[in-house]
Amino acid sequence: MTNNIIFALISVILISLISLIGILALSIKIETLKKILIYLVSFSVGAMFASAFFDLIPEGAEKIGFSFKMSSYIITGILFSFLLETIIHWRHCHNPQHFNQHTHSFAYMNLFGDSLHNFIDGMIIAATYLVSIPVGLTATIAIFLHEIPQEIGDFGVLLQGGFKKSKAIFYNFLTALTAIAGTILVLIIGPHSENLINFLLPFAAGNFIYIAGSDLIPELHKETSLKKNLLQFLFLLFGVLLIAFIALLER
């Protein structure tokens, strides 16, 4: 069992390091980066919707069935996201010193969504390693594959939301550390973590649906050029197809 725990911790640390992929953007000129940001956001929208509908919801349905409880958890995720964003807006208006005036609330919402998603990934990694090392390795590879496109999209959302490149990399990395917290939690409480995972999967799906539909799509609609709109759609579609393909590989 000690080997299982060691493998779980090493795996989640390696997964967390993927969040540093934004370092590649440090070598890109800011003018060039601004031109491609909206397409990274488009990609992120597709990846979020696909993660919700092809990954989180099916995974939750396998555990608790597509029942009233499942739907309730999804709706709870959406409602919670609405309340959280309302609080962010309120604090932004009443306590401007707490937030950069040029940083949009959707960037903070994305950090929350990414943190929750990474926390679940960490829990899944630990839970699978508690079954066996081969099962844990398979889950780690699957999570690794879907984390790369997810982190690229998340980094673009933070930049679009007003974060500087260095700050976006730092905060993206901080959200990745929640995966380690998720792994440690499961290793401590063991089988008792199953009920929490069953709730968090559809809850996170609701969160992703809210962020992509309520926060990010309106950002895309600010662009009125037909050519750029078509490119946005293609990047959004690419995000959907890539995550869908990875989800198929996991099954």
Residue pairs with C-beta under 8 A, 6 or more apart in sequence:
3 133
4 129
4 130
4 132
4 133
4 136
5 129
5 187
7 129
7 133
7 136
7 137
8 125
8 126
8 129
8 130
8 136
8 183
8 187
9 180
9 183
11 125
11 129
11 136
11 137
11 140
12 121
12 122
12 125
12 126
12 179
12 180
12 182
12 183
13 180
14 140
14 144
15 121
15 122
15 125
15 140
15 143
15 144
15 147
15 176
15 179
16 118
16 173
16 176
16 177
16 179
16 180
17 176
18 144
18 147
18 148
18 151
18 176
19 151
19 172
19 173
19 175
19 176
20 169
20 172
20 173
21 148
21 151
21 152
21 155
22 151
22 155
22 165
22 168
22 169
22 172
23 169
25 33
25 155
25 159
25 165
25 169
26 165
26 166
26 169
30 165
33 159
33 165
36 156
37 156
37 159
37 160
38 160
38 219
38 220
38 223
38 228
38 232
39 156
39 231
39 232
39 235
40 152
40 153
40 155
40 156
40 157
40 159
40 160
40 235
41 153
41 156
41 157
41 160
41 216
41 219
41 220
42 220
42 231
42 232
42 233
42 235
42 236
42 239
43 149
43 152
43 153
43 156
43 235
43 236
43 238
43 239
44 110
44 153
44 154
44 156
44 157
44 212
44 216
44 239
45 153
45 212
45 216
45 217
45 220
45 236
45 239
46 235
46 236
46 237
46 238
46 239
46 240
46 241
46 242
46 243
47 149
47 150
47 153
47 239
47 240
47 242
47 243
48 113
48 153
48 208
48 209
48 211
48 212
48 216
48 239
49 208
49 209
49 212
49 213
49 239
49 240
50 239
50 240
50 241
50 242
50 243
50 244
50 247
51 117
51 146
51 150
51 205
51 208
51 243
52 204
52 205
52 206
52 208
52 209
52 212
53 205
54 243
54 244
54 247
55 146
55 243
55 247
55 250
56 120
56 201
56 202
56 204
56 205
56 208
57 70
57 74
57 201
57 202
57 205
58 247
59 201
60 70
60 73
60 198
60 201
60 202
60 205
61 70
63 194
63 197
63 198
63 201
64 70
64 198
70 202
71 202
73 199
73 201
73 202
73 203
73 206
74 202
74 203
74 205
74 206
74 209
75 206
76 203
76 206
77 202
77 203
77 204
77 205
77 206
77 207
77 209
77 210
78 206
78 207
78 209
78 210
79 206
80 203
80 206
80 207
81 109
81 112
81 113
81 206
81 207
81 210
81 211
81 214
82 210
82 214
84 109
84 112
85 105
85 109
85 214
85 215
88 99
88 105
88 108
88 109
89 105
91 98
91 99
92 98
92 99
92 105
99 108
100 162
102 162
103 161
103 162
103 163
104 160
104 161
104 162
105 215
106 157
106 161
106 211
106 215
106 216
106 219
107 157
107 158
107 160
107 161
107 162
107 163
108 161
109 210
109 211
109 215
110 154
110 157
110 158
110 161
110 211
110 215
111 158
111 171
111 175
112 207
113 204
113 207
113 208
113 211
114 150
114 154
114 172
114 175
115 175
115 178
116 178
116 200
116 203
116 204
116 207
117 150
117 204
117 208
118 175
118 176
118 177
118 178
118 179
118 182
119 178
119 179
119 181
119 182
119 200
120 182
120 197
120 200
120 201
120 204
121 143
121 147
121 179
121 182
122 178
122 179
122 180
122 181
122 182
122 183
122 184
122 185
122 186
123 182
123 183
123 185
123 186
123 193
123 196
123 197
123 200
124 139
124 143
124 182
124 197
125 136
125 139
125 140
125 143
125 179
125 182
125 183
126 182
126 183
126 184
126 185
126 186
126 187
126 193
127 186
127 193
127 194
127 197
128 135
128 136
128 138
128 139
128 140
129 135
129 136
129 139
130 136
130 186
130 187
130 190
142 246
142 249
142 250
145 246
145 249
146 243
146 246
146 247
146 250
149 239
149 242
149 243
149 246
150 243
151 172
151 176
153 239
154 172
154 175
155 168
155 169
155 172
157 216
158 167
158 168
158 171
158 172
159 165
159 168
160 219
163 171
185 193
186 193
220 229
220 232
220 236
223 229
223 232
